Amino acid sequence: MLTDSASLPFEIAARDALGRQHLEGKLVAAPGALQFFWRFRDRTFKLASGDMQLVALPYPDLASLTLHTTLRWFRPRLVLELSDPRPLSAVPGIQLGTATLLLPQPQATRQARTFLKMLDYHRSEALAQIHIDRLAPLAPPRGT
């Protein structure tokens, strides 16, 4: 079954020893925008809120999304960079529009490469539509 959107689960590691603000989420390459779903991960003695929060990131605002892999026992990671850092400013663990997203299992490298291809397709479509809209007023009127 083919779908128009691909998804990729991720984690952003906690910044302290108690595991507070450990994020889990999912990136979805939807046709309109990259959807960034996130929530705090449950801790041992405290349950996080069950609802995931959504941040829609327009494709033209993506500066880059790159996959970094190292040796087999290290988890692969994606580095997401935005040209405008405001949409992700409320998400903990993200600084100046740059996020390091850890992929949950080492086998996720193949899934991440597929996700990046789908993301590149949607991004190129969005950029092409921007160029078409910009050049539309310059086209001669039809019927002349």
Summary of the structure (lengths in Angstrom):
residues: 144
radius of gyration: 18.1
end to end distance: 45.8
largest distance: 73.1
contacts: 363
relative contact order: 0.19
helix: 26%
strand: 31%
